[in-house]
Structure formats: structure tokens, C-alpha cells
């Protein structure tokens, strides 16, 4: 079996717009032959989604999800191109699934573009200091340290960015790849525009949450 490299998967994804796992699986099935892999993706309806990225998605719905007896709530706006698709069962289920995912996974941003530069720089600085403070990296050159930093930033994206998070109902794909799949199936561009996640009592000072007072009482 031909070795499937990350570069080959990335290149196929750029050409087809299909998800990373779909591209990898297609390459494996095609024995590493890119053209055959493209044909496989086209047959599955996954290779044309990227062509729809430039189209305007101004229809859609705002969906909601309430969890833990009202302790966690989510509102999410999912857009498509026509009201016909927005009213369809497939699209409605997608909204519910994404809202449920947000409730469970606690993303902070929809996409990487939304991450403020200040937040990204702070994460990069922390990752760099962690890498340099690790004894295993004591003699590694700066370029290796930077690769480690980028790897940790990717981990940050997986934890904080909605479209980069593994989908809670199928961790083999990301939320972004799930949206691409549905775009291919519906024939319309689908996009997550925004979301809000509420957690009961979040940000409020509660009795018993004052750690300083707890410590003081233990020392008195």
C-alpha cells in the first residue's frame, strides 16, 4: 500500500474542497493515485463543495439547544442559499447537531479568522515558553521549537475553534468537514455564521466560589 502523506491529503483537499478524512480515505482507496482519488470523491458528491464557497448564503435558521435541565443553552445561526433547503429535514438536523456540539464542546470562535491576534500571540508565547522549558527540547534548534509551537497552536484551534473541533457525534470528522459534507448533499453553500453559548451562573460571584476567603478561613 502506498504511503499517504499529509502533504498529499492537503493537496487533494485544496483541489476538491472535501474534508481531510474523506481525502485521506479516497487516497487510500485509490492507492495513492490523486486522479483516482478525485474521481472517488466526485462519485460520492464530495468534490464540488469548494466551488460553492463564493456563493451567498443569506437564508437559513437560528437553532437552539438546551441541556442539563436548563443549565446550558445554545443559539446558533446556520446559513444556506434558499429557504427551501433551510426548511429541509437534513438542514434542520444539522442545526440541531451543531447546537448540541457547541453545548458539549464549548468552542470560543466559529473559525480561525475570528481568533484575535492578541489571543493567538498569547497562545504562541505560552507554547514557546513551554517548549523551551521542557528538558527534552534543551538542545533543539529554534526551527524545531517553532514547529513544536505550531503543533500546539493547532491543538489550541482544535479545542477553541468550532469548525476545527472533532464533531461530538463522530470524532473522525471535524465540524467543518461535516458542513462540507452537507454542502455537497444539498447542493448549496452552508455556513455557520455565529453562535452564543450560555451557562447558568457563568460569570457571577457565588457564595462558596471565593477561593481567597476559603483559604483565609483555613488559616485562621
Buried (B, 14 or more C-beta within 10 A) or exposed (E): EEEBEEEBBEBBBEBBBBBBBBBBBBBBEBEBBBEBBBBBBBEBBBBBBBEBEEEEBEBBBBBBBBBEEEEBBBBBBBBBBBEEBBEBEEBBEBBBBBBBBBBBBBBEBBBBEEBEEEBBEEBBEEBBEEBBEEEEBEEBEEEEBBEBBEEBBEEBBBEBBBBBBBBBEEEEBBBBBBBBBBBBBBEBBBBBEEBEBBBEEEEEEEEEEEEEEEEEEEEE
